[in-house]
């Protein structure tokens, strides 16, 4: 099992996480910041390529290559990303 850690920082959101996969996998994380400090209207979008679908992020299984967290407020978020292997 390979483990990789990624970090993304923006003005209101910091996201860290680990990637667990036996096959090479690439992830791209983007954020939409909340409109104002204290609001929960931001989003985190995770695009995955490689590995073997279905994928899991924090225990949520999904098929396809895009996972979207909505209603996100400013803060720190840690996501564990894994594939079916």
N, C-alpha and C positions, 0 to 999 in steps of 0.2 A: 504494500500500500504506500503510495506516495502522498506526502503532505506538503502543502504549499500555503503560505499565509499571504494575504493581500490587504492593502490599506488604501482607502479612498477618503479624502478629506475635502470638504467644501465649506462654505462660510457658516453653515448651520448644522451640517450633518457629518459625522465621522462614522465610517463603516469599516469594521475589520472582520475577518473570518478565516476559515481554513477550508482547504479543498482536499477531499479524500477520493482517490481514484486509482485503479490499476492501469487503465489506458490513459494516454495523454489527453488532457482536457484543458480547455481554455475558457476563461470567464471574463466578461466585460460588465462592469457595474457602473450604473449612472444614477444620479439622484435628481429629484426635483425638490428644491428647498421649499419649506413652508412659506406662505406669503408674509407671515409676521412671526416674531418670536412668541412662543406660547400657543401657536395654532397647530393643529394636527391635520394639515392638508397637503403634506409633502408625499413623496413616493420614492421607492428604491426599486430599480429595474435591474434584474440579473439576466444576462444573455449567456448561454452555455453552448460551446461547440466541442466535439470530441467526446471521449468517454462512451458509455453505453446507456441509452435511455431505457427505462424512466429514471429521472433524477430525483433527488431529495434535497430539500433545503429546510433545515431545522425540523426534520421529521415529516414534512409535508411532501408527499410524492406527487409528481406531475410529469406528464409527457410533453413533448414539444421542446423548445429551446429557450423559452422566456418565462421568467417568474417575476411577478410584480407585487410589491407590498405597498398598499395604499393607506391613507389616513395616518401618515408618519409625522411625528413631531421632531423637532431638533433634538439631537442626542447621539449617543453611541449605540451602534447596532453590531452584533456579532452573529454571523451566519455560518453554519456548517453545511457545506455543499458536498454531495456524494452522488455517485452513479449506482446502477444496479449491481455492479460487481463489488 
